[in-house]
Amino acid sequence: MARVEGWRLLVQQFKALLLKNLLLSWRRRFLTALHLTSSLFFILLIFGVDISLKSRRRTTTAFRDLPDPPAVPVDPILPCESGFFIKSPCYDFIWTTNSSSVIASIVGRIMQTNPGRVIPDSKVIGFKNIEDAEEWLLQNPLRCTGAIHMEERSPSVIAYGIQTNSTSKMERGSYEDPVFKFQLPLQLAAERAITANLLGGTYIDWNVYFKEFAHPPVDVFSVVAVIAPTFLLAASMFGFVIQMSNLVAERELKLRQIPTTGHVYDGTVGLCVLGILDYMGLLSCFYLIPSLGALWYDVWILLISAQQFSAPVVLIFPLSSKHGFISKSSSSKTVGFCIFIIGFLTQLVTYFGFPYNVSFAKSFQIIWSFFPPNLLAIALYYLGRATTNEQDPGISWENRKVCSFSESDCVLTMEKIFVWLMATFLLWLLSAIYIDNVLPVNGVRKPWLYFLKVSYWTGASTIQIKDKPRDGSRNYDAIDSSIDEKKDEDVRAEENSIKTADANSMDKENVAIQVRGLMKTFTKVSRKGLCWKKTDEHHAVKGLWINIKKDSLFCLLGQNGAGKSTTISCITGVLPISGGDVLIYGDSITSPAGMNQIRSHMGVCPQFDVLWDNLSGLEHLHLFAQIKGLHPSHIVQHSMDLMEHVKLTEAMHVQAGNYSGGMKRRLSVAIALIGDPKIVCLDEPTTGMDPVTRRHVWNMIEEAKVGRAIILTTHSMEEADILGDRIAIMTRGVMRCIGTPIRLKSRYGSGYIINVMRKKITNGYSSSSSPTNHVQREAFETFFKEQLNVAPKQENEDFITFIIPYDRETQLPDIFTHLQAKKDELGFSDIHVSLTTLEDIFIHVVQQTEADDANTEKMEITEGTQPSVVHGDNFDHITELLQGEERQDAPPAVILQELEHPALSSAQGWSIEL
């Protein structure tokens, strides 16, 4: 089958994974819409805050540029109702006098000559002295806008004073200045009335105009410089937390095993994730364009600032989510919020001048710049300071290399900030690539200086013999010595045949896979204070030696937790091994270059389905076919053939999330067979299938043996018996037996199993208590005891089961002849004869293992009599028996074994063995 190689394969894999991510984004429309519109939401918030603050300043001229202010006439005395927050009833003004008729006439003139409106008497109150007026003002707040205090000192001298509330007020964005609204009109009216009175009552046309001094606008803080960094950080975090949750969820669902189960070039998955995230970030950044006209920023300055800020942040989250810092998708929101708080605090510190100031050392600025939100904060601070008013030129692309004139202590130009953002992007990128290689979550761990090795760049593969444990593994000598005694002779023969052969002279013509002392240990690490310490080790696989030939199927059986799936995961490169080695067609899984070669001709059906719920079955096959490097012209037909083989043609366009468990397993089997691989690993492939479909998949696997080596793990003994050319049984990480099904049955089987079905003759009695049945049963047992020297293995009212050893096989024909002649006398209706099943052998091996392990852990009492207690005795009584005067050294651990004794009717007896 034609394949694509080299850089064309890299491009094909990138396109396939990118298309997968785009399809998932399209089918998760709600989350994608949230990601794309989050930046728009936060930018609208920035505009809202900016407009709100500007609206508070629109009624004052202090923030405007006034080179030639206009002359504004002074208003007449306004109605008191026009004052902000005034209470009703209110008064236009109050006045005081020393019982002078002249002052009373002046006040009347003020009321009558007020331009545009005559002030009624009900809106004015007079007092005899200032003390009475002030006491009224204190008792009636917000009921009067001003007061006039007059004193007639002589016929030609009248003194007056104006008293107003000097508190400025703001209501609904409108500013109220008490000087121009109340004080000046009252002062103008008083002077006009006093002058007319001194002139003998002549009307005077008195117009006064007010004109501000010319002034530039008052500089104010930039809203963008203060809140934009935080809001843009929040916008980026909102989108990336969604993507981070998806990445962690993929790892939880084992979907991140694609690089380790398929022939994917290093960095292709990461590059694809980076591409889709950066693309989404770029789309989000385009929402900045509508804001440029209002904020007077250069388009390219803003876009480059936002995009270059997004790029390094994109790398932080995949790095943290991929390498175990975030273990659950539900934790991504918490981690994202914590990073946002940290970014908010560092941006706040940056806004107040640290460390981008001439007073701080350059080293502080370098360290501070490694965190992208800090660079965004200083960039937007400079942009905000350069546009504090409409006359400021701002920062354009042309002057990006110079500091703004408004920043006298500038240490970074916009161009330098762009360089720093790009440098942080490269720093995080290289860190992600390096950590992905030396501390992988799945797969082969590369050396710390792997990039200095020629084999990493050339792809050359060498066999690395790792039969001995690696550095850091402990207690393997003790493990080997403890399990050697329990190994079957066939297991020892398999091991010795591999050990005596040189790994470099592996028979590649006949042997496809050679497992050489494979070991896997999981270490439990506990934390004490700031220190981490290894506290426990679990040896999942303990020195496995296997040869798997071509054109054959090797079946691995074992209980849950026996190490089957761990072995498969080590062979496929999902888990790094702790010791030993595995050679596949001469390539070692401990060599990164060798692992790349192995993956190119390996197909894997993992224990858990590696499927995306939002992709259809056919889309899965297309995706994995492109990853495997199949030529595009063969992918469609090859995928259709596989869908037909696993009987999923009718559901091939249905999304995998709607598949049943059996359908998902069939799709996983089809994925494992994509590209005609030479090695196929099937980890419980038929789980959840109905009997008809299971039989079909068995036929498919049987046909797939030709030209391949297949490793199969299963809990179905029937499946292992039918498909397995050789079978191995594992318990507690150790291979206990190995051989063909016939070899295992002949070696571990007890012989022939004879099930005798008895006739039921009750004669008024129950079936079990019938005297006739009782006599026939004894006669039947006596017959087998005399003829074959065997006793019943199992017995109930319907059946009697005997197990006949193989060495008495020649006697069976005569036995059956005699039984046929005595059929009525012995009272049986039918006899079933069968060989020992593989399930019987499996149970026998597991029970024997448990018995051996129990014997190694049990200590016998060598002195005194064995104490016995009745079932139900409390622990104190048992302790007294064990810790009496004769047994002061008794160990605390005990094993309780049930005693069978006829004298014990209602109570059960127990013996205690130390």
C-alpha positions, 0 to 999 in steps of 0.5 A: 500500500502506497505511503507518504514519507518525509516532509509530505507526511509531516504536512499531511499529518498537520492538515489532518489534525488541523482539520480534526480540530476545526471540525470539533470547533465547528461542532462545538459551536457554543464554546467556539462562539464564546471563545471568538466573542469573548474579546468583543465582550471585554472590548465593549466593557473598555468602551463602556468605562471610557464613555462613562468617564468622558460623559462625566467631563462633558459639561466642563471645559477643563479637559478641552483644548481652548485656544480662544474661549468664547465670551459667555453672558452671565445668566439671570437668577435662575429658579431654585428648582433648577438646582441639583438635589434641591428640596421643595419648597425652595427659595431663589434667595434669602436676604438680611437688613438692619430694618433699612427701607433702602435695602428693602427697595433694592431687594424689590428692584432685584426681584422686579428687574431680573431678566426674563423672569420676575421673582415672586415674593413667595420665593424670597425670605428676609431676615433681620440679621445674618445670625437668623439667616444662617440658623435658617439655612442650617435647619433647611438644607438644600432649600435655597440657592444663595443669600444676600447680606446688605448693610447701609453704612451711609446714604452713598455707601451700601455694603453687601455680601453673597453667600452660596453653597460652594459644593459642586454637584454631578447628576446624570453626567451633568456638572453643576458649578455653583459659582457660575450658576448661582453666585455670579447671577446673584452678584450681578443682580445686586450690583445692578440694583444698588447702582440704579438706587444710587442713581435715583432709580434710573434703569440701567442696561447692564450686561456682563460677559464671562470669558475663560483664559485660553488653556490646553486640556488637563491631562487625565489618566488613560482608561486604556492604560489602566483597565485594558491590560486586565480586560485583554488578559481576561479575554485571552484567559476566557478563550484559552481556559476553554481550550485548556479544558478540552486538552485536559479532557482529551488526556483524561479520555486517553485521546492524547495517546495519538502521538504514541500509538500512531506514526506522528512526527514529534511536535506535529500535535503540539504544532497543530494545537498551537496553530488552532489556538493562535488562529482563534486568538487572531480572529479574536484580535480583529475585534480591536479594529472597530475601536481604533478610530475612537482610541486614535491607535495605529491598526498594526500597532494594536493587532501586533501587540494583541497577537504577540501577547496571545502567542506565548499565552497560548503555549503556557496552557497546553504546556501546563495541561499536557504535562500533569500540572492540571490533572482534571478538566474541572481544575482548568477553570481554577488554574485559569482564574489563579493565573488571571489573578497573578497577571492582574497583580503583576500588571498593576505593579507594572502600571505603577512603574516597576520595573520599566523605569530608569531607576530599576536595574536592567536585570529586573526588567528582563526577568519581569518580561518573561511573563507576557501579561507584563509586556502587554501592560507596559505596551498599553500604558505607553499607548494610553499615555500617548493619547491622553487627549485629542491633540496627542499624536499617539504612536504609529507604526512609523514612530514605533522605534522611538519613545513618546514625548510624554514619557520622559523615563521610557526604557522600552520602545514599542519595537523593543516590546514586540521583540520581547513578546516574540522572544517570550513566544520562542522561549515558551515554545522551546520549553514546551518542546523540550519538556515534551521530549524529556518529561513526556506524559506518554511514550519514550523519555529522551535524554536530557541532551537529546538534541545533541545526538546525531540519531535524533536529527538523522532518525537512525535506529540502534538496538539498545540492550536494556536487559538489566534494570535502569538507574533509579529502579530498586529491589529488582534483584529481590524481585527476580529471586522471589519469582524465579522459583514460581516460574513454570519450566516452559516459562524458564525455557522461553526466558533462557532461549531469549537470554542465550541469543544475542539481541543484535542477531535477532531472527527478524525473519521469524520473530517479530517481537522479542520482550527482554526482561520487561519491567514496569514500576509505578512509584508513589510520591508523597509530599512533606513540607516542600520536599517530595519523597518516594514512599512506595513502589508497585511493580506492575510487570516483573521481568517478562521474556517472550518471543512472538513470531510472525503470522501468529497471535499471542494471547495474554490472559490474567486477572484485572491488575495482573499487568496485561494492559501495562505490558501492552502500553509499554510495548506500544510506547504509551508508558516508559518502561522501568527496565528491560527492553522490547525489540520489534523487528530489530528496533528497540522501544528504548530508542526514540528513533527506534520507536518512530520506526516501530510506530510506522508499522504498528496498529493499536486497539487500546483498552479504552476507545480513543474516539472523539464523540463529535467525529463520525466513524468514517472521519476517524478512519480518514484521520488515522489513515492520514496520520499513518501516512497512507497515500491520499488516493487510497484513503477513501477506499481503504476506509470503506473496506474497513468499515465494511469488515467491521459491519459499520457501513450503515453507521459510518456517517454517525458521530461516534458519541452515538455509537454503542459500546460494541460499535465503538470497539469495532471502530477501534479494531478497524483503526488498529488495522489501518495501513496494513500494519505488521504489528497489531496490539489488541487490548480486550477488543471484543468487550461489549460485543454481542455474540454474532458480532464477536464471532465476525470480529474473531474471523476478521482477526483470524484472517489478519494473522497472515503477515502480521504478529498480533498481541491480544489480551482478553478475559474471554477464555473461549476467545483465547482458545479459538484465536490464540496460537500461543497463550500466556497467563499472568498474575501479579506482574509475572508470567506463570505459564506459556504455551499452545492451548493444547500444551496448557491443557495437557500440562495443567488440565486435570483430565477428562470431566464426566458429568452424570445426569441422574434420573429423578425417582421420588415415590412420594419423597423429595428428590434428594431424600428418596431411598431409591435415589440414595441407593443408586447414588452410593452404587454409582460412587462405588462403581467409579471408586472400584473401576477408576479409583476416583471420588465425586468432585462435585455433587448435587441432586441432579448431577455427579461430576468426576474428573478422570486423570489422563493416565486412565484414558484407556479404561474409559471405553470399557467403563462406558460399556459397563455404564450402558449395561447398568443404566437402569440399575444405576439410575442415570439418564445421560453422561457428558464427557469433555476435556478440561477447559481453558477457563479451568486452567486459568482458575487453577493457575490463579488459585495456585499463585494465590496459594503460593503467595499465601504460603510465603507470607504465612508463619506457623506456630511451632510450639504449644497447642493451636488456640481456637475460638468460636466465630463471633468472639471479640478481638480482646479475647483473641488478643488475650489468647495470643498475648498470654504468658506463654506467647509474649512474643506473638506477632500482631498479624493473624490468619483466620482459617475456618475449622470444619468439625461435625461437633460444631452445629450452630457455631463455626470454629476458627483456628488462628495461625501466626 
